[in-house]
Amino acid sequence: MIDYVCVGNPINMNKEVPTSFYRQADVVQIARDLLGKSLYTSYMGVITGGIINETEAYAGVIDKASHAYGGRFTDRTKIMYSEGGCAYVYLCYGIHSLFNIVTNIEGVPHAVLIRGLFPTIGIDVMLERRGVKKMNVDFCKGPGKVSKSLGIHYSHSGLLLTTSVADDEGMNIWIEEGDRLIIDSDIISSPRVGVDYAKEDALLPYRFELKRKTF
């Protein structure tokens, strides 16, 4: 069993990541810079969350691995064309809700998939949501596990990532700045997972992961 402990102050809404962060042009840099920040949800007053430790960048219309490749615009993907700073949550295999962050300006469908999380708060609730009794090192490794642990559902697609906006059921999703400086030697970069259909784009080093020692 892995002992999960809180690193620093788990909730500090004065450190909420500003909208300007999400609206930068370089989605690959944003994916890297999200490492070490903390992702939180609040549902009916119950807060769960942790440190982001794995991400993947998807570079829109030019990226064969992106849902928006070639300008694809459907009921599912249209949220990707919004201004950066909202959630793009889609259903995978009819089972898993996968949480992405829309980035860049309106009309540019960039997104970052959150693939991993180091839990820091609300762990008892996260265990209950997952239907397990104990944590292990893989508890929040994988985007489906992240979303289920945090109570994120594909119906939350389009929700702004801020404490000031909640959906009709009282769900908030937001990200706060990290307490520790993340440097290049803390990060492993590699090709993305499960995108073999993207041919040469499947080889792009758009996946970023924090080394365990960092947190």
RANOR-V532524 format. One record per pair of residues at least 12 apart in sequence whose C-alpha atoms are under 8 Angstrom apart, sorted by sequence separation. I is the first residue (numbers start at 0). J is the second residue. D is the distance in Angstrom with one decimal. If there is no record, write none. Layout:
I_J_D ; I_J_D
This chain:
37_49_5.3 ; 38_50_6.3 ; 67_79_7.6 ; 86_98_6.8 ; 87_99_4.9 ; 99_111_5.2 ; 100_112_6.5 ; 160_172_5.2 ; 161_173_4.8 ; 190_202_5.2 ; 191_203_7.3 ; 37_50_4.3 ; 38_51_6.5 ; 86_99_5.8 ; 87_100_5.9 ; 99_112_4.2 ; 100_113_7.8 ; 158_171_8.0 ; 159_172_7.5 ; 160_173_4.5 ; 161_174_7.5 ; 190_203_5.3 ; 191_204_6.9 ; 36_50_5.7 ; 37_51_5.7 ; 75_89_7.3 ; 86_100_5.0 ; 87_101_6.2 ; 98_112_6.1 ; 99_113_5.9 ; 158_172_7.6 ; 160_174_7.1 ; 189_203_7.5 ; 190_204_4.3 ; 191_205_6.0 ; 192_206_8.0 ; 35_50_5.7 ; 36_51_5.7 ; 85_100_6.0 ; 86_101_6.0 ; 97_112_7.5 ; 98_113_6.1 ; 129_144_7.7 ; 189_204_4.5 ; 190_205_5.7 ; 191_206_5.1 ; 34_50_7.6 ; 35_51_5.5 ; 84_100_6.6 ; 85_101_5.5 ; 97_113_7.9 ; 188_204_5.8 ; 189_205_6.4 ; 190_206_5.6 ; 34_51_5.2 ; 35_52_6.3 ; 83_100_7.6 ; 84_101_5.8 ; 85_102_7.9 ; 188_205_6.8 ; 189_206_5.2 ; 33_51_6.8 ; 34_52_5.3 ; 83_101_4.9 ; 84_102_6.1 ; 129_147_6.5 ; 188_206_5.5 ; 189_207_6.6 ; 34_53_6.7 ; 82_101_7.3 ; 83_102_3.8 ; 128_147_6.5 ; 129_148_6.0 ; 188_207_4.6 ; 34_54_7.4 ; 81_101_7.3 ; 82_102_6.8 ; 83_103_5.0 ; 128_148_5.8 ; 187_207_5.7 ; 188_208_6.5 ; 33_54_7.6 ; 82_103_6.3 ; 83_104_5.9 ; 118_139_7.5 ; 186_207_6.5 ; 187_208_5.1 ; 79_101_5.8 ; 82_104_4.7 ; 83_105_7.1 ; 117_139_6.7 ; 125_147_7.8 ; 126_148_7.1 ; 128_150_7.3 ; 186_208_5.6 ; 187_209_6.3 ; 31_54_7.3 ; 78_101_7.9 ; 81_104_7.1 ; 82_105_4.1 ; 87_110_7.8 ; 116_139_5.3 ; 125_148_4.6 ; 186_209_4.8 ; 187_210_6.8 ; 30_54_5.8 ; 81_105_4.7 ; 82_106_7.4 ; 115_139_5.6 ; 116_140_6.5 ; 124_148_7.9 ; 125_149_6.5 ; 185_209_5.8 ; 186_210_5.9 ; 30_55_6.2 ; 80_105_5.6 ; 81_106_6.3 ; 115_140_4.6 ; 185_210_5.6 ; 30_56_5.6 ; 80_106_4.5 ; 81_107_7.7 ; 114_140_6.5 ; 115_141_5.5 ; 29_56_8.0 ; 80_107_5.5 ; 81_108_7.3 ; 114_141_4.9 ; 115_142_6.3 ; 27_55_8.0 ; 79_107_7.6 ; 80_108_4.5 ; 114_142_4.2 ; 185_213_6.3 ; 27_56_5.3 ; 79_108_4.6 ; 80_109_7.7 ; 113_142_6.0 ; 114_143_8.0 ; 116_145_6.5 ; 26_56_6.0 ; 27_57_7.7 ; 79_109_6.6 ; 112_142_7.5 ; 115_145_6.3 ; 26_57_7.1 ; 27_58_7.7 ; 79_110_7.0 ; 114_145_7.0 ; 26_58_6.4 ; 113_145_7.7 ; 181_213_7.9 ; 9_49_7.9 ; 67_108_6.4 ; 98_142_6.9 ; 97_142_5.6 ; 96_142_8.0 ; 97_143_5.6 ; 60_107_8.0 ; 96_143_5.9 ; 98_145_8.0 ; 59_107_6.8 ; 60_108_7.0 ; 95_143_5.2 ; 98_146_6.2 ; 59_108_4.8 ; 97_146_6.2 ; 58_108_7.4 ; 59_109_4.8 ; 96_146_6.2 ; 58_109_5.0 ; 59_110_7.4 ; 96_147_7.5 ; 57_109_5.9 ; 58_110_6.9 ; 95_147_8.0 ; 56_109_7.9 ; 57_110_5.3 ; 98_151_7.3 ; 56_110_6.3 ; 57_111_6.0 ; 56_111_4.6 ; 57_112_7.7 ; 96_151_7.1 ; 97_152_7.9 ; 98_153_7.9 ; 55_111_5.5 ; 56_112_6.5 ; 96_152_5.5 ; 97_153_7.3 ; 54_111_6.6 ; 55_112_5.1 ; 96_153_5.3 ; 54_112_5.6 ; 55_113_6.7 ; 54_113_4.7 ; 55_114_7.1 ; 22_82_6.9 ; 53_113_6.3 ; 54_114_5.1 ; 22_83_4.8 ; 53_114_5.1 ; 54_115_6.9 ; 21_83_5.0 ; 22_84_7.1 ; 51_113_7.3 ; 52_114_7.8 ; 53_115_4.5 ; 21_84_5.2 ; 52_115_5.3 ; 53_116_6.9 ; 90_153_6.0 ; 51_115_6.1 ; 52_116_5.3 ; 88_152_7.0 ; 89_153_5.2 ; 18_83_7.3 ; 51_116_4.6 ; 52_117_6.6 ; 88_153_4.7 ; 18_84_5.8 ; 50_116_5.4 ; 51_117_6.4 ; 88_154_7.4 ; 49_116_5.8 ; 50_117_4.9 ; 88_155_6.6 ; 89_156_7.3 ; 49_117_5.1 ; 50_118_6.5 ; 87_155_7.9 ; 88_156_4.6 ; 49_118_4.1 ; 50_119_7.1 ; 86_155_7.1 ; 87_156_4.7 ; 88_157_7.8 ; 48_118_5.9 ; 49_119_4.6 ; 86_156_5.1 ; 87_157_6.0 ; 48_119_6.1 ; 49_120_6.4 ; 85_156_7.8 ; 86_157_5.0 ; 47_119_7.9 ; 48_120_5.4 ; 85_157_5.6 ; 86_158_5.4 ; 47_120_5.3 ; 48_121_6.7 ; 85_158_5.5 ; 86_159_6.4 ; 46_120_7.1 ; 47_121_4.4 ; 85_159_4.2 ; 86_160_6.7 ; 46_121_6.0 ; 47_122_6.9 ; 84_159_6.1 ; 85_160_5.2 ; 26_102_6.7 ; 45_121_7.6 ; 84_160_5.7 ; 26_103_7.4 ; 47_124_7.3 ; 24_102_7.7 ; 25_103_7.6 ; 47_125_7.1 ; 78_156_7.5 ; 23_102_7.0 ; 24_103_5.2 ; 78_157_6.1 ; 21_101_7.3 ; 22_102_5.3 ; 23_103_5.2 ; 24_104_7.6 ; 21_102_4.8 ; 22_103_4.0 ; 23_104_7.6 ; 30_111_5.9 ; 21_103_6.2 ; 22_104_5.5 ; 29_111_7.8 ; 26_109_6.4 ; 26_110_6.9 ; 26_111_7.2 ; 48_149_6.5 ; 47_149_5.9 ; 42_150_7.9 ; 40_149_6.1 ; 9_119_6.9 ; 39_149_7.5 ; 40_150_7.5 ; 9_120_6.8 ; 40_151_7.9 ; 5_118_7.9 ; 6_119_7.1 ; 3_117_7.9 ; 4_118_8.0 ; 5_119_4.6 ; 3_118_6.8 ; 4_119_6.1 ; 5_120_7.0 ; 3_119_6.8 ; 43_168_7.6 ; 42_168_7.7 ; 43_169_5.8 ; 42_169_5.8 ; 43_170_7.0 ; 50_177_7.8 ; 41_169_7.7 ; 42_170_4.6 ; 41_170_5.7 ; 42_171_6.6 ; 40_170_7.0 ; 41_171_5.1 ; 64_194_6.0 ; 40_171_5.4 ; 41_172_6.7 ; 2_134_7.9 ; 40_172_4.5 ; 64_196_7.3 ; 0_133_7.3 ; 1_134_6.4 ; 39_172_5.8 ; 40_173_6.5 ; 63_196_8.0 ; 64_197_4.9 ; 0_134_6.4 ; 1_135_5.3 ; 38_172_7.5 ; 39_173_5.5 ; 63_197_4.8 ; 0_135_5.4 ; 1_136_6.2 ; 38_173_6.0 ; 39_174_6.1 ; 62_197_7.9 ; 63_198_7.6 ; 0_136_7.8 ; 38_174_4.5 ; 39_175_8.0 ; 55_191_6.5 ; 64_200_6.7 ; 37_174_5.5 ; 38_175_6.6 ; 63_200_6.0 ; 64_201_6.8 ; 36_174_6.8 ; 37_175_5.1 ; 62_200_6.6 ; 63_201_7.9 ; 36_175_5.8 ; 37_176_6.5 ; 36_176_4.9 ; 37_177_6.2 ; 35_176_7.7 ; 36_177_4.2 ; 35_177_5.3 ; 36_178_7.9 ; 35_178_7.8 ; 35_179_7.1 ; 35_180_7.9 ; 15_161_7.5 ; 35_181_6.7 ; 34_181_7.5 ; 57_205_7.6 ; 56_205_5.3 ; 12_162_7.7 ; 55_205_5.6 ; 56_206_6.6 ; 55_206_4.3 ; 54_206_5.8 ; 55_207_6.3 ; 53_206_7.4 ; 54_207_5.3 ; 53_207_5.6 ; 54_208_6.6 ; 52_207_8.0 ; 53_208_4.3 ; 52_208_5.5 ; 53_209_6.4 ; 16_173_7.9 ; 52_209_5.0 ; 15_173_7.2 ; 16_174_5.7 ; 15_174_5.9 ; 16_175_5.1 ; 15_175_4.2 ; 16_176_5.9 ; 14_175_5.3 ; 15_176_6.3 ; 14_176_5.5 ; 12_175_7.1 ; 11_175_7.4 ; 7_178_6.6 ; 6_178_7.9 ; 34_207_7.8 ; 34_208_7.4 ; 35_209_7.8 ; 30_205_8.0 ; 34_209_6.7 ; 30_206_8.0 ; 31_207_6.0 ; 30_207_7.1 ; 27_205_6.4 ; 6_214_7.5
